[in-house]
Structures are given as C-alpha cells and as structure tokens.
Amino acid sequence: MLFRRKHLDEIGYFDENIFMYLEDADITLRMSKKYRAIFYPYVQIFHYWAKGSHKSVKLILIAIRSAIYLFNKHGWKLF
C-alpha cells in the first residue's frame, strides 16, 4: 500500500488497538471513505505468508480479537 503523507496525517495512522492482522484492512477502509484507490497493473509485489496463526493458538486469538475490533469499529457487514 502506498498513501500520500498528507492523507495519512488527515485520517490517522495505523490503529494501535489492532496489534496484528487486519490493521491494513482498517487503514484501507478509513482511507476509502475519503479518497479513491488507483489500480496500477504494472507493479508486482510478492508477499510470502508465514501463516503463523495456523501454527499458534495465541496468534489465532490475536487474529480473532483483531477481527472483532475491526467489525465493531466499521460495522458488522460484508465488505
């Protein structure tokens, strides 16, 4: 994700209440309420998943807590 600094200053940065998982969804939802996204198909980005939450009950609980917080913040609807 790339954001203009002035827009981040306006909407705020990552929510500190979301420790891990879904912090990117939160900032994207907040940004999309005021600005539009641009698709630029000429760039490739690779993300190699470690799938830590598949291996750790503690990380599963963190992911669930993050999801509940996100839905409470933005509404319990399908995006």
Backbone as a printed PyTorch tensor [residue, N CA C, xyz], in Angstrom:
tensor([[[  0.8300,  -1.1660,   0.0000],
         [  0.0000,   0.0000,   0.0000],
         [  0.8770,   1.2320,   0.0000]],

        [[  0.4610,   2.1690,  -0.7720],
         [  1.1240,   3.4680,  -0.7890],
         [  0.0670,   4.5320,  -0.5400]],

        [[  0.3580,   5.4360,   0.3870],
         [ -0.5520,   6.5240,   0.6980],
         [  0.2190,   7.8300,   0.6800]],

        [[ -0.4640,   8.8820,   0.3370],
         [  0.1390,  10.2060,   0.4590],
         [  0.2150,  10.5680,   1.9400]],

        [[  1.3150,  11.1570,   2.3250],
         [  1.5420,  11.5050,   3.7270],
         [  0.4640,  12.4540,   4.2540]],

        [[  0.0630,  13.4200,   3.4380],
         [ -0.9500,  14.3780,   3.8990],
         [ -2.2880,  13.6970,   4.1620]],

        [[ -2.5920,  12.6320,   3.4100],
         [ -3.8370,  11.8950,   3.6490],
         [ -3.7380,  11.0640,   4.9190]],

        [[ -2.5860,  10.4780,   5.1660],
         [ -2.3890,   9.7380,   6.4180],
         [ -2.4520,  10.6700,   7.6180]],

        [[ -1.8710,  11.8450,   7.4710],
         [ -1.9550,  12.8280,   8.5560],
         [ -3.4110,  13.1840,   8.8460]],

        [[ -4.2290,  13.1850,   7.8020],
         [ -5.6340,  13.5630,   7.9510],
         [ -6.4720,  12.4410,   8.5750]],

        [[ -6.3360,  11.2080,   8.0750],
         [ -7.1940,  10.1250,   8.5730],
         [ -6.5920,   9.4180,   9.7760]],

        [[ -5.3030,   9.5850,   9.9840],
         [ -4.6230,   8.8950,  11.0790],
         [ -3.8450,   7.6980,  10.5630]],

        [[ -2.9500,   7.2640,  11.3830],
         [ -2.0790,   6.1500,  11.0050],
         [ -2.6880,   4.8330,  11.4670]],

        [[ -1.8760,   3.8000,  11.5420],
         [ -2.3870,   2.5040,  11.9710],
         [ -2.9880,   2.5990,  13.3650]],

        [[ -4.1000,   1.9300,  13.5480],
         [ -4.7960,   1.9100,  14.8370],
         [ -4.0050,   1.0470,  15.8100]],

        [[ -3.5780,   1.6310,  16.9040],
         [ -2.7500,   0.9090,  17.8710],
         [ -3.5270,  -0.1620,  18.6280]],

        [[ -4.8460,  -0.1560,  18.5140],
         [ -5.6470,  -1.1980,  19.1520],
         [ -5.6490,  -2.4970,  18.3600]],

        [[ -5.1640,  -2.4550,  17.1390],
         [ -5.0360,  -3.6660,  16.3300],
         [ -3.5600,  -4.0110,  16.3080]],

        [[ -3.1970,  -4.9950,  17.1110],
         [ -1.7780,  -5.3550,  17.2370],
         [ -1.2660,  -6.0040,  15.9650]],

        [[ -2.0210,  -6.9370,  15.4480],
         [ -1.5630,  -7.6810,  14.2880],
         [ -2.7990,  -8.2400,  13.5820]],

        [[ -2.7030,  -8.3970,  12.2980],
         [ -3.8000,  -8.9020,  11.4610],
         [ -4.8950,  -7.8590,  11.3450]],

        [[ -5.2450,  -7.5280,  10.1460],
         [ -6.3420,  -6.6180,   9.7960],
         [ -6.0460,  -5.1430,  10.0060]],

        [[ -4.8280,  -4.7790,  10.4240],
         [ -4.5070,  -3.3540,  10.5300],
         [ -4.5070,  -2.7160,   9.1490]],

        [[ -4.1490,  -3.4940,   8.1210],
         [ -4.1760,  -2.9770,   6.7610],
         [ -5.6080,  -2.7890,   6.2720]],

        [[ -6.5080,  -3.6700,   6.6570],
         [ -7.9140,  -3.5170,   6.2760],
         [ -8.5130,  -2.2710,   6.9140]],

        [[ -8.1740,  -2.0230,   8.1650],
         [ -8.6900,  -0.8490,   8.8680],
         [ -8.2430,   0.4450,   8.2030]],

        [[ -6.9680,   0.5700,   7.9270],
         [ -6.4780,   1.8200,   7.3390],
         [ -7.0130,   1.9880,   5.9130]],

        [[ -7.2060,   0.8910,   5.2000],
         [ -7.7600,   0.9600,   3.8500],
         [ -9.2220,   1.3950,   3.8960]],

        [[ -9.9920,   0.8610,   4.8420],
         [-11.3930,   1.2720,   4.9630],
         [-11.5050,   2.7510,   5.3170]],

        [[-10.6660,   3.2100,   6.2320],
         [-10.7090,   4.6260,   6.6090],
         [-10.2990,   5.5120,   5.4400]],

        [[ -9.2910,   5.1010,   4.7060],
         [ -8.8210,   5.8850,   3.5630],
         [ -9.8800,   5.9150,   2.4530]],

        [[-10.5480,   4.7790,   2.2390],
         [-11.5170,   4.7030,   1.1410],
         [-12.7710,   5.5340,   1.3980]],

        [[-12.9960,   5.9340,   2.6320],
         [-14.1500,   6.7910,   2.9210],
         [-13.9520,   8.2110,   2.3980]],

        [[-12.7130,   8.6230,   2.1900],
         [-12.4320,   9.9930,   1.7470],
         [-11.7530,  10.0620,   0.3850]],

        [[-11.0580,   8.9950,   0.0040],
         [-10.2570,   9.0390,  -1.2200],
         [-10.5020,   7.7890,  -2.0440]],

        [[-10.1190,   7.8470,  -3.3040],
         [-10.3080,   6.6910,  -4.1720],
         [ -8.9980,   5.9380,  -4.3380]],

        [[ -9.1270,   4.6670,  -4.6180],
         [ -7.9590,   3.8260,  -4.8580],
         [ -7.6420,   3.8150,  -6.3420]],

        [[ -6.3950,   3.6420,  -6.6440],
         [ -5.9580,   3.5580,  -8.0270],
         [ -5.2920,   2.2060,  -8.2360]],

        [[ -5.7240,   1.5140,  -9.2620],
         [ -5.1260,   0.2320,  -9.6220],
         [ -4.0270,   0.4890, -10.6430]],

        [[ -2.8400,   0.0500, -10.3310],
         [ -1.7070,   0.2190, -11.2330],
         [ -1.1590,  -1.1720, -11.5570]],

        [[ -1.5300,  -1.7300, -12.7110],
         [ -1.2360,  -3.1400, -13.0010],
         [  0.2100,  -3.4390, -13.3980]],

        [[  1.0710,  -2.4540, -13.4500],
         [  2.4310,  -2.6730, -13.9450],
         [  3.4460,  -2.9330, -12.8390]],

        [[  2.9570,  -3.1550, -11.6320],
         [  3.8290,  -3.4200, -10.5000],
         [  3.4640,  -4.7910,  -9.9190]],

        [[  4.4720,  -5.5430,  -9.5460],
         [  4.2330,  -6.8220,  -8.8910],
         [  4.8570,  -6.7910,  -7.5020]],

        [[  4.0910,  -7.2260,  -6.5380],
         [  4.5710,  -7.3110,  -5.1660],
         [  4.2930,  -8.7200,  -4.6680]],

        [[  5.2820,  -9.3470,  -4.1050],
         [  5.1330, -10.7070,  -3.6010],
         [  5.1480, -10.6830,  -2.0750]],

        [[  4.1910, -11.3600,  -1.5030],
         [  4.1010, -11.4580,  -0.0470],
         [  4.1390, -12.9460,   0.3140]],

        [[  5.1610, -13.3450,   1.0000],
         [  5.2790, -14.7380,   1.4000],
         [  4.7100, -14.8940,   2.8060]],

        [[  3.6420, -15.6470,   2.8970],
         [  2.9580, -15.8170,   4.1670],
         [  3.6900, -16.8170,   5.0340]],

        [[  3.8530, -16.4690,   6.2820],
         [  4.4190, -17.4190,   7.2460],
         [  3.3080, -18.2740,   7.8540]],

        [[  2.0790, -17.7990,   7.7570],
         [  0.9130, -18.4980,   8.3020],
         [  1.1090, -18.8310,   9.7750]],

        [[  1.5740, -17.8500,  10.5120],
         [  1.8200, -18.0440,  11.9340],
         [  0.5700, -18.4140,  12.7050]],

        [[ -0.5870, -17.8540,  12.2990],
         [ -1.8150, -18.1520,  13.0290],
         [ -2.2850, -19.5840,  12.7940]],

        [[ -1.7470, -20.2400,  11.7860],
         [ -2.0870, -21.6520,  11.5570],
         [ -1.2970, -22.5620,  12.4930]],

        [[ -0.2850, -22.0110,  13.1220],
         [  0.6200, -22.8210,  13.9380],
         [  0.5610, -22.4790,  15.4240]],

        [[ -0.1760, -21.4410,  15.7890],
         [ -0.1400, -20.9630,  17.1680],
         [ -1.5320, -20.5500,  17.6370]],

        [[ -1.9690, -21.1100,  18.7420],
         [ -3.2600, -20.7370,  19.3160],
         [ -3.2410, -19.2700,  19.7390]],

        [[ -2.1180, -18.8070,  20.2650],
         [ -2.0050, -17.4050,  20.6820],
         [ -2.2430, -16.4660,  19.4990]],

        [[ -1.6680, -16.7790,  18.3390],
         [ -1.8530, -15.9300,  17.1620],
         [ -3.2770, -16.0290,  16.6160]],

        [[ -3.9100, -17.1870,  16.7540],
         [ -5.3150, -17.3210,  16.3500],
         [ -6.1790, -16.3920,  17.2010]],

        [[ -5.9170, -16.3640,  18.5030],
         [ -6.6890, -15.5000,  19.3920],
         [ -6.4600, -14.0160,  19.0760]],

        [[ -5.2340, -13.6580,  18.7250],
         [ -4.9400, -12.2750,  18.3250],
         [ -5.7090, -11.9210,  17.0550]],

        [[ -5.7530, -12.8470,  16.0930],
         [ -6.4720, -12.6140,  14.8390],
         [ -7.9670, -12.4490,  15.0990]],

        [[ -8.5240, -13.2700,  15.9700],
         [ -9.9530, -13.1710,  16.2910],
         [-10.2470, -11.8530,  16.9890]],

        [[ -9.4020, -11.4740,  17.9380],
         [ -9.5840, -10.2020,  18.6500],
         [ -9.5080,  -9.0220,  17.6680]],

        [[ -8.5680,  -9.0830,  16.7370],
         [ -8.4430,  -8.0150,  15.7390],
         [ -9.6850,  -7.9360,  14.8590]],

        [[-10.2140,  -9.0940,  14.4660],
         [-11.4080,  -9.1140,  13.6180],
         [-12.6160,  -8.5400,  14.3580]],

        [[-12.7980,  -8.9220,  15.6090],
         [-13.9200,  -8.3990,  16.3910],
         [-13.7940,  -6.8860,  16.5430]],

        [[-12.5970,  -6.4040,  16.8380],
         [-12.3780,  -4.9660,  16.9770],
         [-12.6840,  -4.2470,  15.6590]],

        [[-12.1980,  -4.8040,  14.5460],
         [-12.4150,  -4.1890,  13.2290],
         [-13.9020,  -4.1150,  12.9080]],

        [[-14.6320,  -5.2120,  13.1270],
         [-16.0630,  -5.2130,  12.8250],
         [-16.8360,  -4.2900,  13.7650]],

        [[-16.4480,  -4.2180,  15.0170],
         [-17.1030,  -3.2760,  15.9300],
         [-16.8480,  -1.8360,  15.5050]],

        [[-15.6890,  -1.5810,  14.9620],
         [-15.3190,  -0.2250,  14.5450],
         [-16.0170,   0.1850,  13.2470]],

        [[-16.0750,  -0.7280,  12.2730],
         [-16.5770,  -0.3810,  10.9410],
         [-17.9490,  -0.9530,  10.6320]],

        [[-18.4720,  -1.7930,  11.4900],
         [-19.7860,  -2.3700,  11.2590],
         [-19.6940,  -3.8360,  10.8710]],

        [[-20.6960,  -4.5560,  11.2930],
         [-20.7410,  -6.0000,  11.0180],
         [-21.4890,  -6.2340,   9.7120]],

        [[-20.7870,  -5.9620,   8.6040],
         [-21.3590,  -6.1600,   7.2790],
         [-20.2900,  -6.7880,   6.3920]],

        [[-20.7170,  -7.3320,   5.3020],
         [-19.7570,  -7.8650,   4.3280],
         [-19.2130,  -6.7060,   3.5260]],

        [[-17.9390,  -6.7210,   3.2740],
         [-17.3090,  -5.6130,   2.5530],
         [-17.4580,  -5.7720,   1.0820]]])
